[in-house]
Amino acid sequence: MKRWLEIYTEQDRQVLGKSGMGSQQTFGQRPVFIIIDTNWRTLGPRGKEILDAMDTSRGACGASGWEAVKHAQRLLGACRDASIPVIFVTGDAITRVYQGRTSTKGQVGALNLAAEEMPEEIAPLPSELVIRKTRASGFFDTPLDNCLKSLKADCLLVAGNSTSGCVRASVIDAWSHGHTVFLVEECCYDRFELSHLVNLFDMNAKYADVISIDDALEHVAAHAGRQKVPAGRA
């Protein structure tokens, strides 16, 4: 059983099933992969546990983030091979300095453009879209929804940081805009383990399907197979 199910009581799991909130959505024909805030600011130096990583970057998640990068790299490569569009969402460091803090607790530090960039394992290609945001959701005051509509996306694969913050805000906004969302568990990470688990459970019950990296790769492989079927043979 998944840990985000294990932490709940047996009655909670029964309520989930009886309510129908545990039902599964149908994976679409035009998926898009969105990677949210998987950048140096939320990762910190390689090989560091979270408390040590925070000495370099206060928002770093350390080892759990780098573990998510490994899985995101696999999924990113599969999506590129299958010609599935990839969109990166990260911070707009310059605008944020002028706009001020991004939460009631967070303070904007010194300008650091490099902190908002992605590590080389998942670095965007020159042809791939990078959306820069100043608030938690990748949809707030950005062209993300318009871009998804232009791509005719009918489902989203979502990865990134933090599960309880920017990922959750983006997933809820995606659902609010009518998108079908699949959250890839191993590709998400958070500073707080309990928040990570609780939000996986909660988003799975209300706004998305939480799927494994293996399930995500299977969906991508099936999509790639459909793309190779000659016209009239489907």
SULKA-V790663 format. One record per helix or strand of 2 or more residues. SS is the DSSP state (H for helix, E for strand). FROM is the first residue (numbers start at 1). LEN is the number of residues. If there is no record, write none. Layout:
# SULKA-V790663
ss->SS from->FROM len->LEN
ss->SS from->FROM len->LEN
This chain:
# SULKA-V790663
ss->H from->3 len->4
ss->H from->10 len->10
ss->E from->31 len->6
ss->H from->40 len->4
ss->H from->50 len->4
ss->H from->63 len->19
ss->E from->85 len->7
ss->H from->93 len->7
ss->H from->113 len->4
ss->H from->120 len->3
ss->E from->129 len->5
ss->H from->144 len->7
ss->E from->155 len->7
ss->H from->166 len->11
ss->E from->181 len->9
ss->H from->193 len->14
ss->E from->209 len->3
ss->H from->213 len->16
